[in-house]
Amino acid sequence: MEFSFFHGKITRTTCEELLSKKGKNGSYLIRESESVEGALCLCVFFENLIYTYRIFREQQGYFRIQTAEGVPERIFRTLKDLIYNYEKPNQGLITNLRYPVEKSKASQRSLRFKSGKDGIYDEIGDSDYIAVLP
């Protein structure tokens, strides 16, 4: 996922630490759910509490979010559309999304390296190396 506020597989505790450190109402991040395989969690900081909303990927590739009871269910074409919608007040979350908690650049680089998506190794061949004498 290409969003700077997507933290991947972090624990709920780590998520709470990151959001509490930011400490602003409306701070948010997205992480993978620990308990529901394939689901994402939108985690929002408000009044020193963390509110977690599950995001499900539908068969057609659309995104559905669980919000407050009584709020009509909405489906979004992209995750970007979902975030954009909930940046507006009174959409069914505890507060609107205001401050994305971005993943550190070092973490993003190490994740790309571990997943083999760095691209550097695709461009380097054996002919690019020279023997270095001791």
Secondary structure, 3 states (H helix, E strand, C coil): CCCCCECCCCCHHHHHHHHHHHCCCCEEEEEECCCCCCCEEEEEEECCEEEEEEEEECCCCCEEECCCCCCCCCEECCHHHHHHHHCCCCCCCCCCCCEECCCCHHHHHHHHHHHCCCCHHHHCCHHHCCCCCC
